[in-house]
Amino acid sequence: MATKEIPKYESNIYTIKTNGSARRQLTKNLNVYSTIVWLKNGKRLAFINDGIDVYTMNADGSKLTKIFSGFGCKASNIEIQWLLNGQKLAIKESCDGSTVDDPGSVSLYLSDTTGTQGTKLIQRWEIGGISQKTEISSSLYLSPNGQHVVFFKNKSIWQMNTNGSNLTELTNTPGDDYPSQVIWSPDGTQIAISSGKDNNQPIYLLNVKNKTLTNLSDEPQKTTYSGIISWSHDGTQLAYYHDQGRDYSGKKLDIFVLDVNQKNVKKLTSKPGEYSELQWSPNSKLIAFASGDYSHKKLYTISIERLKLTQLASQLLPSEINGFNWSLDGKKIAFIKTEKTKKKPDGQSILYVSNPDGSKLTKLSKSNDSYIYAQTWQP
């Protein structure tokens, strides 16, 4: 009896210029997941394949090297971060227990990027299960330069170098709840922490050097909803969502900005809605966000100072938006919309780029591209 071989699903990495030219395929026969991390000099990148393996390669696609091979644990989740000098890569792997009774784990690895033999397990912590393991009570949070990691343990916040050295207790945890979000400032000197219940999650600021923890939420409107926090690039402001009434569905939210030094808060939006992630422009003067329900979203920028709201791609019908981000110089915004076409009535992912004022909308993807995600800018 003859059988038909099922074609292997592929998802590869491409590069393209913002005018649509110089499209180039960098990988073949891979299933690249959404995480792609560039070195700051733009010469190398790291990415996750099949959800369990980590590769590095040069910006032109050469010297493709597998540096980490995961074992395909239950609910595997991997995060990667280049160390500052670009010679090593920190890898965090999280796993659920194989059954409800078994503990899950969080593991930290450090790789010299020469191959799997150059990747070392720094430490593995067990979490959950019966009887419950509580070696740590949070995930691991890698610093922007990849050289440090923080985590919660025994009602304290701890910091450790990613090579396993210099384990240091920083301060007590804010409350008894698991943190909904822990976000390092861009310069790695402070950490914003959102911890609480439902729509009442105070924002705390941890100074890593001084080991001081400050509650920034001394007023009701300075609490986040669902732990949404975004640092400005200059490290002076935090953007977040806040519930404005008793609707706990998450659809009646406004966007606020909090000055971390003065503790002043500013409301940006005047029409509550359902928002997605908040992304600051490199000059910290604008925020990009999507608004609308899941399949009917519009993309906007808003000025922090003037509160001027600008819709991007207003000539396109509202639809699902699967990611957007600023170019490193702040002159462009790339985003992906899922649009229905005659050939693909269920929807097709289309990559666009636009100026922040909504001008010069350019389609970058091809009509035969089946699915596009995880756009990222080369430094």
Secondary structure as GFF3:
##gff-version 3
##sequence-region A 1 379
A	DSSP	beta_strand	14	15	.	.	.	ID=ss1
A	DSSP	beta_strand	24	25	.	.	.	ID=ss2
A	DSSP	beta_strand	32	38	.	.	.	ID=ss3
A	DSSP	beta_strand	44	49	.	.	.	ID=ss4
A	DSSP	beta_strand	53	58	.	.	.	ID=ss5
A	DSSP	beta_strand	65	69	.	.	.	ID=ss6
A	DSSP	beta_strand	77	82	.	.	.	ID=ss7
A	DSSP	beta_strand	89	95	.	.	.	ID=ss8
A	DSSP	beta_strand	104	111	.	.	.	ID=ss9
A	DSSP	three_ten_helix	116	118	.	.	.	ID=ss10
A	DSSP	beta_strand	119	128	.	.	.	ID=ss11
A	DSSP	beta_strand	133	134	.	.	.	ID=ss12
A	DSSP	beta_strand	141	142	.	.	.	ID=ss13
A	DSSP	beta_strand	148	153	.	.	.	ID=ss14
A	DSSP	beta_strand	156	161	.	.	.	ID=ss15
A	DSSP	beta_strand	168	172	.	.	.	ID=ss16
A	DSSP	beta_strand	181	184	.	.	.	ID=ss17
A	DSSP	beta_strand	190	194	.	.	.	ID=ss18
A	DSSP	beta_strand	201	207	.	.	.	ID=ss19
A	DSSP	beta_strand	212	215	.	.	.	ID=ss20
A	DSSP	three_ten_helix	220	222	.	.	.	ID=ss21
A	DSSP	beta_strand	223	224	.	.	.	ID=ss22
A	DSSP	beta_strand	229	231	.	.	.	ID=ss23
A	DSSP	beta_strand	237	243	.	.	.	ID=ss24
A	DSSP	beta_strand	253	259	.	.	.	ID=ss25
A	DSSP	beta_strand	265	267	.	.	.	ID=ss26
A	DSSP	beta_strand	279	280	.	.	.	ID=ss27
A	DSSP	beta_strand	286	291	.	.	.	ID=ss28
A	DSSP	beta_strand	298	303	.	.	.	ID=ss29
A	DSSP	beta_strand	309	312	.	.	.	ID=ss30
A	DSSP	beta_strand	320	326	.	.	.	ID=ss31
A	DSSP	beta_strand	333	339	.	.	.	ID=ss32
A	DSSP	beta_strand	348	354	.	.	.	ID=ss33
A	DSSP	beta_strand	362	363	.	.	.	ID=ss34
###
